[in-house]
């Protein structure tokens, strides 16, 4: 699932979307809190997945976290963006994406993987 700054169905191919200039970030971190319904849920977080699109993100390659294992109570996570230049962060249309697959989940016999995010921000 991806947060995209544009209308439904927009993936950076035309000028209908918009981006945010994050080049002035002081700490260069993407910060969020997350938890799983049972604990042990696994996912990866990405930023800037539209880098190859003509009107997408300004970064050539997306930033991707290591695989995160969520606890049953909210935990703060920080994704380090210090390797990104100001140019890389000058237009971000995809500020937050999460990826999970069924075979990585601890609840393999369950059809539901439930988790929650809160307080998603950049600093």
C-alpha angles and dihedrals in degrees: 000000000000136000104223125184099226145062123301111292094019115135103166098278096117139022098265093100132067138216138214124234106232095165092111096060110138100206099021096225135138105213130191142150121231141171138176128230091241103013120247096071111143130213144149126229123214137186128196102019092156095067095119094053123097093235099024133094122334093229116092094214129031121245111238130190123223113259108292123212111208123220122220091253127051116283128184116240127189126198111204113229096175092114089061117094123223087254090055090053097042094098120023115174095161105052100164135018129165126198129193135164129206095234092060095055123101091219094068094155093050122084091211130073109182127189139149137218127201138169098026109180147137125240 
